[in-house]
Amino acid sequence: MNTLHMNKILQQIAEQHGTTPEQVYADMEYALEAGRRSTDPAVQAEWSKIPSRGEQPDLQDVILSCVCRLLLEV
């Protein structure tokens, strides 16, 4: 996923929720960090399923993983 696609996604979410793309990004990052820090084995099991381009999945990795999972369910 390139930056242009990511920006479009953030803009669309922001418009739907009456906020800014920057706030959407910050809120998503906050949620990701909560997931990363969770000690719940079920949460950690889900994190281990997300492919990552780095040490840990970043926001783009998580969104791409979610999209792929949704497409596989259709």
N, C-alpha and C positions, 0 to 999 in steps of 0.2 A: 504494500500500500504506500503510495507516495504522499508527499505533503499536501498536494492539491486535494486528493481524495479525503485526507484527514480533515483538512480545513472545511470542506463541504459538509462532512458529517457533523463536525462541531457546530457549524453555522445552522444547519437544519435543526439540530437538537436545541440550540439556543433560541431560535425563532419559536419553536413549539412550546418552550417553557418561559418565554419572556425574559431572557437573560442574554449575556454575552458569550461568545465562543470561549473567551478566556476563563470565564467563570465555570463553564461546562468542563473545560479541561482541568481546572483546579479541583473541581468536585470529583471528577473521575480519578484523578491522581490520588486524592485523599482516600477514596474507596479502595483503590488498588493497594495502597500502603496498608490499610487496615487488613486486607486479605493476606498480604505478605507477612504481616506480623502475627496473624492468628496462630494459636497453638492447637486449634481444632484439627484433628487428623483428617476429617472429611474435607475441610477447606484446603488443607495442604495437598490432599490427594487430587483435588480439582486443579490446583495450581500446577502440579507436576504434569498434567495433561496438556498444558499450553506450550506450544513450541516457542522458543525464544531465540532472537538474534544475538543476544548478549548473555550476561550472567543471569539476569532475571527478565521475565517478560515485561515489556514496557506497554504503554497504552495502545500503541499500534498493534503489537503482538496480540494483545487481549481482544481487541476489536476484530482483527482478522480471524482469530480462532473462533470467536462467537459467530461470525458470519459463516464460516465454514461448517460449523456444527449445525446451524440453522438450515443451511442448504442441503446438508446430508439428511435432515429430517423430512424434507419436503418430498 
